[in-house]
Amino acid sequence: MTGEDKKSTTKRQVPAVTRALAILRFLARSNEPVGVNPIARELGLIPSTCLHILRVLEDEGLVEFDSNLKRYTIGIGILPLARAALQRNTFSTLIQPKLSQMSEKFGVTGIATQLSEPGQMVVVALSQSNIPFRLQVDLGSRFPALISATGRLFAAFNEQDETELATRFKKLTWDHPPSLEQWRAEVETARTRGYAVDQGSYISGVTVVAVPVFGSDNKMNRSIVAIGISERLKDKEIPKLVKAMTSIREDIENMQIDTGR
């Protein structure tokens, strides 16, 4: 095979991989099994092409097929891959014990998030509080990058087209949605402060505090987040919490430098 043949073959293979990943991500977001035609329609695929890819993914255990419903769901074969990714994620490994300390001290649920795909953040580390009421969050949970406190930071520290931001903002789901103007103002506040707070907008009665973590390109690709009941997490506690979260970020940065990672 010549160099040109190899180059051509590689190009032909890329769309198939892209489509397979799009199907997996779509099924991961779906709360119920989905048929071939709705998947194809949502992703702009030819149904026969979509079916072929689904069958290959099914053979590999990455999707499951319900023969009675004629619908597909994400498969458990994805779990070993996800587990291996988390185990090899230096950030999640280093931050886990520090999240536990923060949760115990402040009575909050602590999570660490990482940008996993365009427009999505995924929970890579988690520590629940010891108070009776806890917000249910799971490792691997995903949410839009622009939502809640983390979203304000993502908009503040990553260059993005303003028109696209407005379009994506309109698709977000909040319990008490802010106006676009209000949200933009809060993004500017987050940029100035270096942290963001969502008090009941995303989830009624819940306060979310987030601190950005930056990559080597100086863009925010991770965050440290504290989630608490608003009645317990008063305004006067937030500066103390932010200080602790900032200290965690600095410790993680130093440990990554020390280990050469």
Order of alpha helices (4+ residues) and beta strands (2+ residues): alpha-alpha-alpha-beta-beta-alpha-alpha-beta-beta-beta-alpha-alpha-alpha-beta-beta-beta-alpha
